[in-house]
């Protein structure tokens, strides 16, 4: 299964390839290519719009805000400051 980033690159590459092929053919022969370029272009635009709506989950946002990481730790400490004081951390 492709990730969002890979889909983004694939759609962009398809659009670039079709643009080059349309440029190499006479206008009368490139009608179907122009049609499919429009279809892929719409899919690409819809994909980008949905991609911009995606954001971090509420838990991830909270974790980024409350990162009480100690000096030697590679992992976030998700306890609030008051909780860390209570346990002497």
Long-range contacts (C-beta under 8 A, 24 or more apart in sequence): 4-47, 4-51, 4-54, 7-47, 8-47, 8-48, 8-51, 11-40, 11-43, 11-44, 11-47, 12-44, 14-40, 15-40, 15-41, 15-44
